[in-house]
Amino acid sequence: MGVFGAMTTALSGLQAQSYALENISGNIANSRTTGFKRVDTSFADLVPDTSVTRALSGSVLSRSSATNSVQGDISGTKIATNVALNGDGFFIVAEGQSNLNGVPSFTQTNLYTRRGDFDFDRNGYLVNGAGYYLKGLTLDPASGNATGSEVDVIKVSTDALPPRATTKIEYRATLPATPKTTAYTAANGIAGSDLLGPASLFPASPSLASIAASDSATLEERSIQGGTITAYDSLGRPIPVRLTWAKETAAAPGPPAVADAWSLYVQTDPAATGAATRWTRAGAAGQFAFDASGNLTSAATLVLPTVTVNGMALTNVSLTTGEGGAGLKQVNSTQNVGQLEANAIRQDGYAAGVLQNTTISEDGKVMATYSNGQNRPIAQLLTARFASPNSLQRLDGGAMAETQDSGLPLVGSATAGGTQLVGGATEQSNTDIADEFAKMIVTQQAYSANTRVITTSQQMLSDILNIIR
């Protein structure tokens, strides 16, 4: 090998250190690039085939060493659609292929990235700062179930959410054993003054199934307020549903035993006058009966009468008091001030709404929030994991492609394996500036040392040539 071999070996050292410096330069240049994974440099010796006693240290070969599995710091951005992975895995993305009339198309090959600075483009696609489009499972907004099994580019529609008519009211409340109505006069010892009273008190409403407008004041005097809830018709128009409770009978020993029983009245036409019906009883008289422990013993669900307000009709609405009527109780007056205590009054309808905000939840769902207060799942993020993530092929913009050495992607839940999704944040570059500068110093010294070897080799060759002279 001799002097020429020393010069050749030193030249390989120069090339290897130059390669290392190029990687260091790229790492420093991308120290603020979102999701960037630094490239380290490893060195391998190349030993010539010689006998053991004539073995040489050989030349050097530089190789890249990926750090795809090394996570960078997570930094908050306050942008709702930005998301970071705290753990292993990669977002699945697609590359835009062409743009026809402002609408992009996409390649069919899945790519992978840790860059999560996703935001909406003008078409409603989630695209990161490098131009890659986020993919996931499309969800049915009504049920939250996936509409297919293949990941696709996520698009959030800006269409208005159509209205939904109210079909069910969930009612949970506590009734007093002795209702303190306006007509209740316990101090005077008037028996039954806490009850709805005989039909004679309602001259225009003899059956008490329908209370005329002229008898409305009497009903309100002899009942307790049950609350008002806003329901919606099929056009999304709000319709107030006002309820009031009247006690029909008080418990009495038998035989036959008499249980506490209540009637629920619904204001079906607040604009009614004279003999026209303003309040309608829901169900039969004494529909809601309670045992000595205050538990509901009658049917827990019934259909409310039609409510008409300003020409708007609300029909076929069921009222439920929980499973087995557990949501409706009666307690002794010592435990209650004599008025109804509403625990929950909810309904399932809503008006039309426009898209206001989109966020990504901790479980990877892309959620759309509308002006009517409704939240709807749009898509489900999935992540891909590889047996050898450091063997992925690096592409521009922080994207990566699978290789034979990386293995096939294992696509699954974004939170599998303990990985956490952090919304409103991004993963920063995993480059450590201080570490890169230290590497640069070592690389510079190694490069200088190799140049000294070449200089020395050249001097030795000159000395050899001078022997001939």
Secondary structure, DSSP 8 states (H G I E B T S, - for coil): -HHHHHHHHHHHHHHHHHHHHHHHHHHHHTTTSTT---EEEEEEEE-----GGG----EEEEEEEE-TTS---EEE---TT-EEEESS-EEEEEEEEEEETTEEEE-SS-EEE-----EE-TTSBEE-TTSEEEEEEEB-TTT--BS-SS-EE-B-----B--B---EEEEEEEEESS---TT--GGGT-TTTTS---GGG-TT-TTSSEEEGGGHHHHHHTSEEEEEEEEE-TT--EEEEEEEEEEEE--B-SSS-B-EEEEEEEES-TT--TTSEEEEEESSTT-EEE-TTSBB-S-SEEE---EEETTEEE-S-EEE-SGGGTTEEEE-GGGS-SS-EEEEEEES-B--B-EEEEEE-TTSEEEEEETTS-EEEEEEEEEEE-S-GGGSEE-GGGEEE--TTT---EEEETTGGG-EEEETEEE-----HHHHHHHHHHHHHHHHHHHHHHHHHHHHHHHHHHHH-
